[in-house]
Amino acid sequence: MTLRCPQCNRENIRSNDYARRVTSSLGAFVGAAFGMSGAATGARGNPISELIPPSTRKSAGCVAGALLSGMVCGKIGGVAGAKLGTMIDDNILRNYECLACGYWCKSARRIS
């Protein structure tokens, strides 16, 4: 599928995707932060953790759980942010730039 400029009808179109880049990075960062903080809070408030001696409660298991939770939630946040950014790019911003004439447009003509 080829994109064409609506003004000069050439095929030199570039999609900038600024919103997708920003929102996916922000979503990954926020998701990782919430995942790690949620895992740390859950490890402290878990009734089963009361059975474990206090010296080993804050061991590598809690750190590994927080890191794993941070990675998973960061990935989920990044994917959700990318979807949101794609919707912003497609519906609000002028995302496409013609490299031949310099025209910016919301949507280029698609030619199969």
C-alpha positions as CSV (number, residue, x, y, z in Angstrom):
1,M,0.0,0.0,0.0
2,T,1.5,3.3,-1.1
3,L,0.8,6.7,0.3
4,R,0.4,9.7,-2.0
5,C,0.4,13.4,-1.2
6,P,-3.0,15.0,-1.6
7,Q,-1.4,18.2,-2.9
8,C,1.3,17.1,-5.4
9,N,0.3,13.5,-5.9
10,R,3.8,12.1,-5.3
11,E,4.7,9.1,-3.2
12,N,7.4,10.7,-1.0
13,I,5.3,10.6,2.3
14,R,6.8,10.4,5.8
15,S,4.8,9.5,8.9
16,N,6.3,11.3,11.9
17,D,4.3,9.6,14.7
18,Y,5.3,12.1,17.4
19,A,2.4,11.4,19.7
20,R,2.9,7.6,19.5
21,R,6.6,8.0,20.5
22,V,5.9,10.2,23.5
23,T,2.9,8.4,24.8
24,S,4.5,4.9,24.6
25,S,7.6,6.1,26.4
26,L,5.5,7.8,29.1
27,G,3.2,4.8,29.4
28,A,6.1,2.4,29.9
29,F,7.7,4.6,32.5
30,V,4.5,5.2,34.5
31,G,3.5,1.5,34.2
32,A,6.9,0.4,35.5
33,A,6.8,2.8,38.4
34,F,3.3,1.7,39.4
35,G,4.1,-2.0,39.0
36,M,7.2,-1.7,41.2
37,S,5.5,0.4,43.8
38,G,2.5,-2.0,43.8
39,A,4.7,-5.0,44.3
40,A,6.6,-3.4,47.1
41,T,3.3,-2.4,48.9
42,G,1.8,-5.9,48.3
43,A,4.9,-7.6,49.8
44,R,4.7,-5.5,53.0
45,G,0.9,-6.0,53.5
46,N,0.7,-9.7,52.7
47,P,-0.4,-11.8,55.7
48,I,1.7,-14.7,54.6
49,S,4.8,-12.5,54.8
50,E,4.2,-12.3,58.6
51,L,5.2,-16.0,58.8
52,I,8.7,-15.2,57.4
53,P,11.3,-13.8,59.7
54,P,11.8,-10.0,59.2
55,S,15.4,-10.4,58.2
56,T,14.5,-12.4,55.1
57,R,11.3,-10.6,54.2
58,K,13.2,-7.9,52.3
59,S,15.4,-10.3,50.5
60,A,16.1,-11.0,46.8
61,G,12.6,-12.5,46.4
62,C,10.9,-9.1,47.1
63,V,13.4,-7.3,44.8
64,A,12.9,-9.9,42.0
65,G,9.1,-9.7,42.4
66,A,9.2,-5.9,42.2
67,L,11.5,-5.9,39.1
68,L,9.3,-8.6,37.3
69,S,6.2,-6.6,38.1
70,G,7.8,-3.4,36.9
71,M,8.8,-5.0,33.6
72,V,5.4,-6.5,33.0
73,C,3.5,-3.4,33.9
74,G,6.0,-1.3,31.9
75,K,5.3,-3.3,28.8
76,I,1.5,-3.1,29.3
77,G,1.8,0.7,29.8
78,G,4.0,1.1,26.7
79,V,1.6,-0.8,24.5
80,A,-1.4,1.1,25.9
81,G,0.5,4.4,25.3
82,A,1.4,3.4,21.8
83,K,-2.3,2.7,21.0
84,L,-3.4,6.1,22.4
85,G,-0.6,7.9,20.5
86,T,-1.6,6.2,17.3
87,M,-5.2,7.4,17.7
88,I,-3.9,11.0,18.4
89,D,-1.6,10.9,15.4
90,D,-4.4,9.6,13.1
91,N,-7.2,11.8,14.3
92,I,-5.8,15.1,15.7
93,L,-2.3,15.8,14.5
94,R,-1.0,16.4,11.0
95,N,1.1,13.3,11.0
96,Y,2.1,13.0,7.3
97,E,4.7,15.1,5.6
98,C,5.3,15.2,1.9
99,L,9.1,15.2,1.3
100,A,8.6,16.5,-2.2
101,C,6.5,19.6,-1.6
102,G,6.6,20.0,2.2
103,Y,2.9,19.7,2.7
104,W,1.6,18.5,6.1
105,C,-1.7,16.6,6.2
106,K,-3.8,14.5,8.6
107,S,-4.2,11.7,6.1
108,A,-2.5,10.8,2.9
109,R,-4.3,9.0,0.0
110,R,-3.7,5.3,0.1
111,I,-3.2,3.6,-3.2
112,S,-3.1,-0.2,-3.3
